[in-house]
């Protein structure tokens, strides 16, 4: 949540849990969590936490990573992380 700057609601949708489960720390049953944490640890080493917080909300070639997460499209999110690793964080000017 902190690494990507997610709100509680965004994290609950990503993990498909109720807010009470999140607040009580009962997330052990969520198999996605360790995989996401491993993927993000590698990305954090390469890009840094500040870049990840901006990147997750930016438009990327495959769409916005935050939308991939909250829609539980983890395969697309992993692909977007691979793009970030290959291309770096690129901001395009609007207009």
C-alpha positions in Angstrom: 0.0 0.0 0.0 2.7 2.4 1.0 5.1 1.5 -1.8 2.6 2.2 -4.5 0.7 4.9 -2.7 -2.5 3.0 -2.8 -5.6 3.9 -0.8 -7.2 1.4 1.5 -10.1 1.0 -1.0 -7.6 0.3 -3.9 -5.8 -2.2 -1.8 -9.0 -4.0 -0.8 -10.1 -4.2 -4.4 -6.7 -5.5 -5.5 -6.7 -8.2 -2.9 -10.4 -8.8 -3.0 -10.8 -8.4 0.7 -13.1 -6.5 3.0 -11.7 -3.5 4.9 -11.9 -5.3 8.2 -9.7 -8.1 6.9 -7.2 -5.5 5.8 -7.2 -3.6 9.2 -6.9 -6.8 11.2 -4.0 -8.0 9.1 -5.7 -11.2 8.1 -4.3 -11.4 4.6 -2.3 -14.7 4.8 -4.9 -16.5 2.7 -4.4 -14.1 -0.3 -2.0 -16.0 -2.6 -1.5 -12.9 -4.8 0.1 -10.9 -2.0 3.5 -12.6 -1.8 3.8 -12.7 -5.6 2.9 -9.0 -5.9 5.4 -8.2 -3.1 8.2 -10.1 -4.9 7.5 -8.4 -8.2 7.4 -5.0 -6.6 10.6 -5.6 -4.6 12.5 -6.1 -7.8 10.9 -3.1 -9.4 11.7 -1.0 -6.3 15.4 -1.9 -6.6 15.5 -0.9 -10.2 13.3 2.1 -10.3 12.8 3.3 -6.7 9.7 3.8 -4.6 9.0 7.4 -5.8 9.0 6.3 -9.4 6.7 3.4 -8.7 4.2 5.7 -7.0 4.1 7.9 -10.0 4.2 5.1 -12.5 1.2 3.2 -11.0 -1.1 6.1 -11.8 0.4 7.1 -15.1 -0.8 6.1 -18.5 1.4 3.4 -19.9 1.4 1.5 -23.3 -0.7 -1.2 -21.8 -3.0 1.1 -19.7 -2.8 2.5 -16.2 -1.2 0.0 -13.8 -3.5 1.1 -11.0 -6.5 0.0 -13.1 -4.8 -3.4 -13.8 -4.4 -3.9 -10.0 -7.8 -2.9 -9.0 -9.4 -5.0 -11.8 -7.2 -7.9 -10.5 -5.5 -8.3 -13.9 -2.2 -9.4 -12.4 -0.8 -10.8 -15.7 -1.1 -7.3 -17.3 0.3 -5.7 -14.3 3.3 -8.0 -14.4 3.7 -7.2 -18.1 3.6 -3.5 -17.3 6.3 -4.0 -14.7 8.4 -5.7 -17.3 7.9 -2.7 -19.6 8.9 -0.4 -16.8 12.1 -2.5 -16.3 12.9 -2.4 -20.0 12.0 1.2 -20.9 12.2 3.0 -17.7 9.6 5.5 -16.5 8.8 7.7 -19.5 6.5 10.8 -19.2 5.0 12.0 -22.4 4.0 15.6 -22.8 0.3 16.3 -23.4 -0.8 18.5 -26.3 
